[in-house]
Amino acid sequence: MNGTDAGELAIVLHSHMPYVEGFGTWPFGEEWLWESIATSYLPLLELLDAGAPLTLSLTPVLCDQLEAPGALARCDAFLTGIRVESHRRDIATAARAGDGGVVAALEHSAARYAWARERLAAVSGAEGLLAALGAHASWTSSATHAVLPLLATGAGVRLQLRAGIDAHRARFGAGWGGGLWLPECAYAPWLDRLLEEAGARAACVDLTDVLAGDGQLRPLRSPAGPLLVPIDRATIELVWSRGGYPGDPRYRDYHAFTQHRHRAWSNDGMPYEPARAAAAAHEHAADFVARVRERLAGGGLCVFAVDTELLGDWWHEGPIWLAAVIDEADRQGLPIVRLDDALTRHVPVPAPVDLPVTSWGTPRDLTTWSAPPVAGMAWDARDAELRAVAAARAGTLDARATRELLALQSSDWAFLVSQRLAEPYGRERAALHRAALDAALDAPGEHEPGVRHLAPRASPGALCEPA
């Protein structure tokens, strides 16, 4: 392995959606997926197809939904029906009120959805959205985005890893390089052996409170083998923090809605002006690149990792900003590299002894998914896992129970509750999957799983192997 003293930036986009296919529409459910397709995944695909050197991670549970029969047809119906009509109604209301600025903002919004409809139709008529994204996806994840350190057994971790990795290889070929996104960047040293066993060669971790100085700019070699790649919180918080770029007054306000839940105002309360916001995105791209160059003055690998859905769905101008970052990096001489390539050049240093359990939650531990408001959910999932392991070893665990266990283990349900984003939905989904698992364990083989398109390659046999 050759070392390098040159500073390099790796932009890692973690693409994930909880399993909402078939589980509700509005205000919680499938519309989350349709919005992300229209505002995040399709704009990102334009950049990737143009050769942008980005590192794309697709979670298996997102892929499960993108290939589910009828799912993209429902997305098209949402874009061509609900979004068209709801914009028409809001535009008519604003016009009657004489609010020309809001009319213009809504016409801009409607045009973006029209572009998404056309782009989705073009992609669907060619290779399909999943295949188009998969052509660029070099990293995968566990099957259903479980917080792996919270699982009760090594067998449970093995099931999550195998189901996810096997699905990635089956969909996108055998060329996977071993990059595995740890859900929520949740890491514990005891996972190293299981990651190595599953074929994972590198995983991103958040060691902001562990490593000092430029320690976050070097990959680490764990004792069991896998590379641990610190994400750079100082860089990430330029975007993902209360004081980050998306809070600029010129950007579109994520929280202010019209009657039919469209966004027509800027953060400063004025009607949204696309040109003003685009200018801000270019200014912030130049600032971002300059700050990363300063961060890398002494060399190293800066890993800027965010959720793909931040760019477009949550931060409307995110795709404009990302495209401008790529152009600005070329102008300022900052190398943007794919993470797998960078890891062949940056010599890892030994990982510190006795690394703690960490995540990219706040604080950097597991409390987002295990603190008192959600502790019961965590214990329920662990209890369910132990009973599923016992059933597997008794030879009575079927596909339905296996998939319901995987669905129950998703990190998303506790996150929705602890962050108060959709608390009733999170609790309802966890309870639903727990009840479905109980029914499957009581009467194996009698019913099809409600999550019929989830983890199609998951094998109950993974739970039979020694922990």
N, C-alpha and C positions, 0 to 999 in steps of 0.2 A: 504494500500500500504506500503510495507516494504522499508526502505531506505537502501542504501549501501554506504560504504566509499571506496570500492574498485574501482579502475579505470578500465574502460572498453572501448573498441574500437568497434564502429559499422561502417561497411563499407557498404555504401548505393550506389547502382548502378542504375542510372536513365537512362532507356532505351527508346529512342525516335527517331522517324524518321518522318519528315514532310510527308504529303500525296503526295508521288511521283508516286504511282502505276498508270500507264496509262498516265503519264504526262512527256514525254520525256525519253531519255535514256542517251546519252552522249553529251556534258560533264556534263549536269545536268539532274537529273531525277532518273529513276529506278536503275541505276547502284549504286547510293548511298546505296540503300537498299541491293542490292546483295553483295556489298563489306562488309557491316556491318554484314550480315549473315555469310559470309565466314570467316571474320577475327576477329569478336568480339563475336557475339551471340553463334556460335558453340563452340569456345574455352571456353567461359564462362559456357556453358551447361555442358561441361566435368567436370569443377570444382564443379558446383552445384550438379551434379549427384553423385559426390564423397563425398558429405556431407559438402562442404565448408559453413561456417556459415555467409553467405552474405545476405544482404537485397536487394531484387530485386524489382524494380519498372518497370512496363511495361505501357507505355501510351496507351490508347485505340486506338489512331490513328495508332500506330505501329501494334497493334493487328489486326485492320481492314485490314491492308495490308498483314499481314502474313496469314490471312484466306481467302483472296480474291481468287476466282476461277482462276486458271491458273498462279497465281503469282509465286509460288515456282517452277513450271515447267519452267517458263521463267528464274528464277534464275539458275536452273540446266543447261539450254541451254547456259546461259552466262558462267558458270563455265566450261562446257564440250566443248564449242565451242570457244568463243572469248578468254577466258583466256588461253586455251591450244595453240591455233594458234598464239596468240600474243607473248606468251613466246617463242614459236618455232622460230619465226622470229627474235626476239631480241637476242636469244642465237646464232643463225646462224650469225648475224651481228657481235656480239662480238667475235665469234670464228674466223671469217675471219680477224678481226683486231688483232688477237693474244692476246686478253685481257682475259686471263684465270681467273683472279679474278672476272671480271664481269660475265663470264660464270658461275662460281660457285655460285655467288650470285643469278643469275636468275634461276639456277637449284633449289636452295633452295626455292625461291619464287614459282616456278612451283609446287614443292612438297607440299607446304602448301595449294595451291589451290586444288591439287589432294586429299589431306586429307579432305578438306572441301567438295568436291564433294561426296566422299565416306560417310562421316559423315552425310551429308544432306540426301543422299539416305537412309541410315539406319534409321534415325529419321523419314523421311517421310513414310517409309515402316512400321513403328511401330505406335506410337500415333500421329505423326505429330509435326512439329517444334513448333507451337504455344502451343499445349498442353504440350509439353515437357518443354518449358520455363514457361508456366503458372503454372505448378506443384510447382514452386519455387517462384512465384510472389506474394508477400504479400502486395505490395503497388500499387495503381493505380493513375490516374490523371484525369484532366478534359478532355473532349472529344477530342479536337483538339489542346491542348497546347496553349490556349489563355492566354495572360497576363491579369489575372482577374481584377486587379485594374484599367485597362484601359477600361474595358467594360462600356457601357453607363448606364446600368440598372441592378438592382438586378435580374430582370427576365432573362436577358442575362446570368448572372453568374449562375443562377439556371439551365438554359438549359445546359450549359457546364458541370456542376457538375453532374446533373442527368444522362445525356447521357453517361458520362464516367463511373460513378459508376454502373449504371444499366448494361452496357456492361460487366464490369469486373465480376459482380456477375453472369450474364448469362453464361459467358464463363468458369469461374473457381469455381463456387459454392458459397454458401451463407456464407462461413467461413471468409469473409473479416473482418479484425480487425479494419478497420477505418483509415489506413494509406493512406494519400493522398499527392502526390507530387504536390506542387504548381508550375506550369510552370514558369521557370526562377527564382524560389524561390520568385516570386513577391507577396508581402504581403502588405495588408492595414488592419488596425484594423476593418474597417466596414465589412470585409469579415467574421469575426468570427461567426456572427449569421447564415450566409448562409452556412458556413462549418458545423456548428453544426446541422443545419436543414437537411443537406444532409447525415448526418451520419459519417462525417469525425471526427476522434478522435485525430489525430495528423498530423502535417504538418511541413516540414523543412523550416527554414527561415535563411536568412543571415543577422545577426545583428553585423557584424564585427565592424562597425563604431558607434555602439550604446552601446554595453556592454563592460565593462572594465574588466581587469584581467581575472579570470577564469569564468566569467559570461557566456561564450560560452560553458561551460562544464556542464550546468544544463538545463534540460527542464523547460519551462515556462508554467504557467497556465493562459490562456487568460480569461478575465472576462466572455465571453460568453461560455466558456467550453473547446474548443479544446486545446490540448497541442501544444505549439510552440517549435520546437526542433532546436536550433541553430546548423548550420553546422560550423565546425572549420576551418576557413580560413587559420590559421597558418599551419595546417597539410596539407590541400588541396594544398597549394602553394608549398609544397615540390615536388609535381607532376605537378600541373597546373599553371605554371608561366614561364616567360622567362628564369629564372635561375633554373627551375626544372629539375628533373632527365632526362626527354626525350631529353634534349639538350646535353647530354653527347656525346663526340666525337665518342664513339664506337657504338652508336645506329644507326639504319637505318635512313637515311635522308628522311623526308616526302616530301620534295619539289623538289628533283632532280629526273628527269625522263629519261628513255630510249625513243627511238622513239615511242614505242607502250605503253608508260605510265606505265612502271614498275619501281620499285625502286631498284637500284643495288649498291648504294653507302652509306657509313656511313656519319655521320655529319662532320667528318674530311676530307671528300673528297676521302678517300680510298675505294676500293671495299669492299662491305659489307661482314663481317665475322660473321656468326651466333654464333660460339662458344665464340668469344670475346664479342659480345653483351649480350649473356646469362650470362657470368661472371659478366658483369656490372649490369645486372638486379638483380642478387643475392646479389651483394655488396650493391645496393641501397635498396633492401628489408631489409637487416640487419640494414642499417642506418635508414630507415623509422621506423622500430619497436623500435629501441633505442630512437629515438626522440619522438615517441608517449608515450613511457614509462616515459620519462622525463616530457613530457607535463602533464601526469596524476599522477605525484608524489603525489599530494594532493588529489587524487580521482577524481571522476566525470565521465561524459560520453562524449567521444570524437567521434563526428560524421564526418567521412571522406566520403564526397559525391562527386561523379564525374559522368559525362556521361559515360555510358557503352561503347559507341563507341570510347572513348579515348583509351581504352585498346584493341589494336589490329588494328583497322582501322587507327587511327591517330598515335598512339604510337605502332609500330610493336611488341615491346617486352613487352607491357603491360600485356598480359596474363601470361607470364613467371614471371614477377615481382609480380603479384598478387598471383600466386601460391606460390612463394617464401616467400611472406609476411605471408601467412597463416602458412607455415612451420616454419618460423623464429619466429613468435609470440608464437607458441607452445614451441620452444626451449628457448625463453627468458622469458616465463611466462606472456605474455600479453594476457588477455582474449579478444577474438573477439566474439562478440555476435550479434544476430539479433536484429534490433532496436525495434521491438514490444516487445520482451522479456525484453530488457533493460529498457523500459519505465514502466514496472511493478515494477522495483526495485529502480529507481532513483526518489526520491520525487521531484515534480516540485515546483518551487518558483513562486510567483505571477509575472506576466509580468509587466514590467515598465508601468507607466501611460503615455499615449500619445506617444505610439510607432509611429515612422514615417513610411511612405511608403518606402519599401526597396525591393531589388532584389539582385541576385548575378551577375548582370551586372557591368560594369565599367563606372562611379562610381556606388555605391550601390543604385541607384534610377532607374527610368524608362526611362532614356534618350536614352538607346539603342533602345527602341521601340517608342519613342515619340519626340526625338530631331528634329531640323529643317530638316535634310536630309530625315526623314521618317514621319514627322508630318502629311503630307497630307494623308499618308496611315492610320495613327491612326484615323484621323478625318473621313475619308471615311468609315472605319469600324464602327465607332460609329453612323454615320448617317444611315448606312445600318441597324444596329441593331434597331435603333428607328423606322425605317420604317417597319421592320419585326415585331416588337412588336405591332405596330398599325394594321398590317395585321392580326396578330394572334387574336387580340381582336375583329377584324371585322369578324373573321371566314373565312378568305381567304388565310391564310398561308398554303402552302402544304409541302410535304416532300422534294420536290426539293429545294424550297426556304430555308427551315430549314437547309438542308445539305450544301447549298452554303454559307449561313451565317456562319455556323461553320467553313467551309473551309477558308473563308475570315478572320476569327478571329485568325487564327493560328499565333503564335508569330514568326514563322520561316521566313515569307516573309520579315518583317522589319529587322530581324537579318541578313539575307543574304545581305541586302542592306547596313545597317549601318556598318557592319563589312567588307564590300567589298569582300565577299566570292563568291557570284554569283549574283551581283546586277541586271543584266537584268532579270534573271530568277525570282528573288524575286518580282520585280515590275510587270513582266508579269503575274505571278500567282495571285497576289492580284487583278490586273485589270481584269483578266479572271473571277475570282469568283465574283467580284463586278458586272460585266456585266451579268453573269449568274443569279445572284440574282435579278437584275433589270428585266430580262426577265421573271423570275418565278413570280415575284410580279405583272407584267403586264398581264400575262396570266397563272394564277394558274391552275395546273392540266393537262397542255397540253404536257409536255415533261418529260422524265426521267432525273434525275440529272446526270451531267457528272461525279460527284464523287459518282458513283453508289454503291461503297462498303464502303463509309465513314459513320460512326455513324449510323448503321442500326437500332438502338433502340432509336434514338432521336425522341422526341415527340414535335410537335408545341405547344401542350398544356402548356408546361412549361413557355412559354412566355405570357400566358394569366393571370397568377397569379399575385397578387399585388407585387410590388417591396419591 
